[in-house]
Amino acid sequence: MSDSQQPPVLKASVHDLRYFSTLLRGVNFVNRATVTITQTGFVVVVEEARTLLATAYIFSEIFDEYTYNSDSTEQTVAHSQGSDGDESQKLEENAAFEISLNTLIECLNIFGTAGNNSTAKQGRFTQWKQDGGSDDEVDADEDDNARGKDRRRSTAKGIDQYFGGSGKGTGMRMSYPGSGYPLTLLIMEDSAGPTTTCELTTYEAEPHLELPFVAERTVLKIILKSSWLRDALSEIDSSCEKLTFIGNPPPDTAVNGRQRAPLRTSIAPLLRIQASGTFGSTEMEYPNDREVLESFECIQPVRFSYRVAHINRTLRALQSSSKTSLRIDDEGLLSLQFLMPAPRKPNKPDGSSDGFIEFRCLPLDDEVH
């Protein structure tokens, strides 16, 4: 029963925890979250009112160290290249638990370096260099790094291998011994500075809402820059209660075809978003232009409504994302997937570790009214 007899289920570390924290914040609208740990990373699930399901996919590649062991085997998998999808049911049960998401995020921000203040500006990731991004946002950090570079260079051993690599941000080392044990976080800004150890109680995972989205039943599928959707939702008055997505097939779409609809073929907007409430309504139209709708597929007229309060739950993830995939099936199930650009790592290709967050929401039943 001792820890020495069996390795922990998870050992992971990252030199800068801001991106990890941002992904968690994207689904932080319900306190209790279900966390599943696998070879390829974390899956964090929350639900609300048996209507809204949010899932954050946090891949192992964002960590500088990621070692996973199942309770049922001694095999160790570190930075797996991919999952073959046939993990045993026992393995999934042993790696799943519930946790207080609010407490976890508060622990990550214990030094005040993982909050929204440093990441809320224009895309949130401008402080990390990315392709096409401005270098102005990182100059201050680079100056600070230069002052401490010589001092850190000679101390890259021991705990420094977990916290000293990037020279900026707050580092985190995480471990999870297995079912019934707490999740332990070791958080440190600098190897020579203060260290905080947090133990978070874990609970047995309970079944959560299942909202399967079947691709073959998709009637509307759109890919667009997140900024366009973000601007539209920002125009919604706080008194609005219902949000309606309206899609129409382009005139030259084949009757029985599902191929991508050619854009720039009609003047009429392909997509409308209507927000309505007690004091009136607002309507936003998206032009038939690839600069706005990068991809558009619609096989039949679509009109489904959702509660604004549920759509507003997506705003944190939307604010941090670069692209959005919007899908609706023939029964009105809405899927919003947000691509969350990860900070660049020198030894990994761009985009290889980008996480994403998905929201699935049931439509309003208009017959109730």
N, C-alpha and C positions, 0 to 999 in steps of 0.2 A: 504493500500500500504506500510505501514511501515514494517520493518523487524520483528518487534515483533508479527505481526499478523500471520506470516507463517515462520516456521523454514527454514534455508538455505537448498538447495538441497544437499550440501555436507559439512561435517566437517571431516577432517582426520588429523592425526598427526603420525609422526614417529621419533624415537630417533636418527636414523642414516639414512640420506637420500641418501647415496651412491648407494645402490642397486636400488632405484627408479630412480636416475639419470642415472645409467648404462643402464637400460631398455629403457629410453628415447633416450639416445645416440645411441642405436642400430638401431634406425630408423631416425636418424637426418641427412638425406641427402637432405631434402626439407624443406624449412622454415615453410610453413603453414601446420599444422596438424589438423586433425579432432579428437576431443576427445569426447568419449561417456562415461558417468558415469552411472553405474548401481549398483544394490545391491551387486554384486560380485566383483566390481572393475572398473578399467579403461580399455578402448580399444582405442588405439592411432593409427591412420591410416594416412599414407602418400602415395603419388603416384608420378610417374615420367613418362613422355612421353607417357601416356596412354598404357604403356607396363609393368611397374613394380609397384607392390602394396606391401607395407610393413605394417604389423600390430603387435603392441606390446600389449600383454595381461598382465596386471598388476593387480594381484588379491588383494582383500581387506585384506587378511591375512598377507600381508607384513607390514601393518600399525599397530601401537599400538592402534590407535583409528580410527574407520571408521564408520561414521553414515550417512546414505543416506535417503533423503526424496524426494519424487516426488512433482512436483508443483501441481499435481492434487489430492493429498491425504495428510492427516495429519499423516499417519502411518510412523513410524520410523523403519528402519532396520539397525541393527548394527552387523557387522561380520556375515552376512547371511551364512548359511551352504551350500547353493546352490540355483541356480535359476531354477524355474520350466519352464522357456522358454516361458511363455505366457504373458510377459509384454505388456502393451497396447502401441499402436503407439504413443499416446500423451505423455506417460511417456518417451519414447525414444527421442522424439523431444525436450522435455523440458530439457533433460539431455545431449544434444549434442551441441557442439560449436566448432568453429575453433579458433586456437591460434597460435602465433608465437613460434614455437618450439625452435628456436635459443635463443630467449629472455628468455623463461622458463628455459632452461638449464643454461644460464648465471646467472640467479637469484639464482638457486640452488647452483651454484659454487661461490657465491659472497664472501665467506670467503676463497676460494681457496682449499676447502676440498672435493669437489665432482667431480674434474676433472679426466682426464685419468692418471695423474701421480701416483696416489695412487692405481690404479686398473689395470694397463696395464701389470703387470708382470705375466707371466705364469699362465694363467687361471683367472687372475684379482681378484679372490676372495680369494687368499691365505692369505690376511690379516684378513679374518674371519675364525674362526675354523670350519672345516667340517670333516666328517668321512674320515679317511684315509689321511687327510691333515697334513702338517707339523705344529708343534706348534711354530717353530722358528719365523715365521712372525708376531706372535701376542705378543711376549714377550715385545717389546717396548711399545706397547699400554697398556699392563697389568701393567708395571712399572708406567706409567703415571697415570693410574687409581688408583693405590695404594696410590699415593701421595695425590690425591684429594678425596679419598673415604670418609674419616672421615668428611671433610668439607661439602660434598654433602649430606651425610646421614641424617643430621638434617634439611635439607632445602627442603625435598621432598613434597612440598605443593605448591598451586597456580600454577604458570606457570611451576614449576619443574615437575609436573606430565606429561607434554608433552616433556620436553627437558632434564630432569635429570636422566632418567631411565637407560640408558646404560652406562653413564659415559664416553663415547667417541663419536667421530664423531660430525656431525652437525645435529641438530634437525630441524624439519619443522612442522608447523601447517598450514593447507590449508583449505580454505573455499570458497564456491561458492554459492552465494545467489539464483541464478537462471538466466533464460534467460535475456540478456541485461545487466547483471552486470559483473564486472571484476572478475577474479580469483585472490584471495588474498593469499599471502604467508607470513607467519611470520617465519623468519629464525634466528636461534640462536645457537652459539657454546656451550654456557654455560648459566645457568640461571642468573649468576652474571655478564655476559659479555655483549657485545653490541648486540643489536637486530636490524634486518632489516625487514621492511615491504615492500613488493612489490605488486603492483596492476597491473595485466596484462589484457589488453583489450581483450575481447572475441568477436567473430564475428559469425554471423549466419552460421550454417553448410550448406555447399553446397554438392550436391551429388558427390560421388567420384567413381572411377573406380570399376566395379564389375568383379571379376574373380573367379567365383564359381568353386571349385574343387570337382568333383563327384567321390567318392571312387570307385564305380563300374566300372569306366572307367580307372582305374589305370593299367598301363602296366609295370611299374618299381617302386619298393618300396624298399628302403634301409635304414637301421639304422646303423650308425657307430659313433665311437668316433670323436668328432669335431677336435681333434688334427690331425687325418689322413687327413681330407679334408683341414684343415688349412695349413698343410705342402705342400699338392699338389698345392693349389692355390698360395702359396708363390713362387713356381717355375716358374710361368707364367711370361714371359718377358713382359715388359711394352709396347712393340710394337705390341703385339698380340691384335687382334680385335674380334676374334670369339672363343667361347668355346663350345666344343661338348661333350655331354655325350653319351656313347655307352654301352648298356647293352645286354647281351645274356643269354638266359635261360640255366640253368645247363642241362647236357645231360640227366639226369634221371627225369626231370620235366614232370609230366603228361601233355598230349596234351591239355586236357580241364580242367586241375586242376589249382587252385590258391593257393594250400597249400604252406607253406613256403618251399623253396627249401633246401634240405639237403646240408650242406657245407662239405668241404674236400672230395668231390667226384670226382673232376676233377682238372687237373693241370692248364688248361687254365684260365686266369683271367675272372671274371664275369663282371667287370666294367672297362672301359677305359675312361679317360678324355683327350681330345685333345685340345690344344690351338694353333691357327694359326694366322699368320699376314704377313705383308709385307716381313719380313726378315727370315721367316721360321716358323717351328712349333715345338711343344713339346707334347709328349705323356706320360701319366702316367697310369700305370696299377695297379689295386688292386687285390692282390692274393686271392685265394679261401680259406679264413681262417677266422674263427670266431674271432680271435684277431683283425682283421681289419674290416670285415663286420659282425656285430653282427646279422643282419637279412637281408635276400636277397630274394626278390620275383620278378620274371620276367617271363611273360607268352608269350612273343614274342620278336624278335630282336628289339631293340630300338636304334634310332640314331636321336638326335635333337640338334640343335645349338642355342646359345644365345650370345648376345653381352657381351663382357668381361666387359665393363663399368658398365653394370647392375649387373653382378655377383659380381663385386668389391664392390657394395653398401652393400653387406651382410657381409663384413669383420669385421666391428665393432661388430656386434652381434655374428659372428662366434668366434671371439677372446675371448668373454666372456662366451661362452657356453661350456657345457660338452658333449652333444650328439647332433647329427644331424639326422633328418629324411629327406630323399630325395625322392620325388615322382614325377613321370611324367605320364600324362595321354595320351590317344591314339592320341590326337591332339598336343601334345608337351608342354602343360601347365606344367611348373615346379613349384613345391612347396618345399621350404626349410624351415623346422621348426627347431629352435634352442632352446634347453632346457637351461634355464638360472638359475643356482643353486642359491638359496636365502641363505642369512646368517642364521645360525641356531638360533632358538628362544627356550628358555628353556621350555616354556609351549605348544610347538607345535611339532608334529612329523616331522622328517626330510622329506623334499620334499613336505610337505603339502602346502607350499606357493610359490613354484617355478613358476616363470613366464616363458613365452616363447615368441619368436618372429618368425613370419612367413613372408616369402617373396614368392610372386607368380609372375612369369615372363613368358611372351609370347615368343615363339621361333621365330627365324629369318625365314623369308620367302625366302628360297634359290632360288625360281623362279625369284625373283627380279633381281638377278645377272645374 
